[in-house]
Amino acid sequence: MKNNDIESLLQEFDRTSFQADLINWFEKEKRDLPWRQDQDPYKVWVSEIMLQQTKVDTVIPYFNNFIEKFPTLADLAEADEQDVLKAWEGLGYYSRARNLQTAVREVVSSYDSKVPDVPEEVSGLKGVGPYTTGAILSIAYGVPEPAVDGNVMRVLSRILQIEKDIAKQSTRKIFEACVRQIISKANPSSFNQGLMELGALICTPKSPSCLLCPVQEHCKAFENGIQEQLPVKSKAKKQKHVQYFSYIIKDKYDNYLVEQRPDSGLLANLWQFPMVPSAEVDVEHATQWISQVYGIEISVGTKLKSIKHVFSHLTWDIQVFEATCESGSLTGARAQFIPLNQLTDYPFPVSHQKIREQIILK
C-alpha cells in the first residue's frame, strides 16, 4: 500500500476518539505486571524480549528472577553467558538471551550504559527488531513509534478491516504505516500498550469479546459481522520431525555424561545428554556411534520414558535409554562426566530437563 492508500483507508476513521477510548480503557483495566511498575528502558527491553512467542503468565517468574540476578545493564553485560542461559532455562528460544546480552554489552560500551532513545540506534542493537524498537521507545521514552506484533495486527485487521495476509512481511509494513498515522502523540506508551492489551484480553484470536470492547464503535469488521474471519493468515509450513536416541550414561563413580551443544545454531551452548540421530544409526548400532564420538564403551540398560518436544519449526522425538560406561577415556572438549548433584547447575533445554528429571526422580 502506498501512502495515498493508507490515507484512504483511514479517511473516515476518527483517530482522536479512538485514541481516547483505547487509552482510557487501558489505564483503567491494564493488568498489574512487574515490568509496568516503572518505565525503566532496561526492564521494558528485557520484558519485550521474553514476551516474544511466550505467554505473559510464563514470563512473569522468569522476568522477576532475571531482574533479581541482573538488576542493571552492567550486571548483565558482565555476567557469564552460562549464568544467563541458566536464568533463561525453560523459557525457550535461547538465542533471545544471547542476543540480549550481546546488545546490552554494546549499550554499556558504546552508549555509556544508557539504552538509546533514537530509533536508528535502538534498531541497530542485536536481536532488536522493529516491534521491540517501537516498544522500548514508546513505553520507556514516550516516542510515537509503532510497535506492531501479532496482537496488534489482529486488532487492527478487524478495526480497519484489512484483509491482507498477516504472515507476509509486506503486510506488517502496512500496519506499521497505519499505526504511525493513528498513534497518540501525547501518550504513545498507553496507546501501544493498549493495542497489545486489547489483543490479549478482548480481541482474541477466537471468539473475541466484542460486546466488552472499548473501541467497538470504531471496528469495521464488527460492523460488517466478519470479525472472526480476520485476520487473514496463511497456514504455516508443516513441521519437520526428527528422531533421536538419547543415553543417560553413568560411570563407575555415579557421574553422568553431558555435553555442551555447539556455540551457534539451535540451542547454542546449552547442555544435553548424548543424542544419536536415528536417521543415521539404528538402535542396534548406536553404541558403536557413542564409542566413535566419545571414546567410551557402553552397555545399554532400561528404556525410559520417551520425550517429545515441539519447536516452532520442528519436533524432536527422543527415545531415552539408561547406559553404563564400561571402559574408555572420554574424548571431546565439550563433553564431561559430572556428579548427579551438579546436573541442575547447568542450563539444559526443556527436552533434556525432562530427561534429567528421570534421573533425579528415580
Secondary structure, DSSP 8 states (H G I E B T S, - for coil): --HHHHHHHTTT--HHHHHHHHHHHHHHH----GGGSS--HHHHHHHHHHHTTS-HHHHHHHHHHHHHHS-SHHHHHHS-HHHHHHHHTTT--THHHHHHHHHHHHHHHHSTT----SHHHHHTSTT--HHHHHHIIIIIH--------HHHHHHHHHHTT--SBTTSHHHHHHHHHHHHHHS-SS-HHHHHHHHHHHHHHTS-SSS--GGG-TTGGG-HHHHTT-GGG-SB-------EEEEEEEEEEE-TTSEEEEEE--SSSTTTT-EE--EEETTTS-GGGHHHHHHHHHSEEEEEEEE---EEEE-SSEEEEEEEEEEEEEEE----TTEEEEEGGGGGGS---HHHHHHHHHHHT-
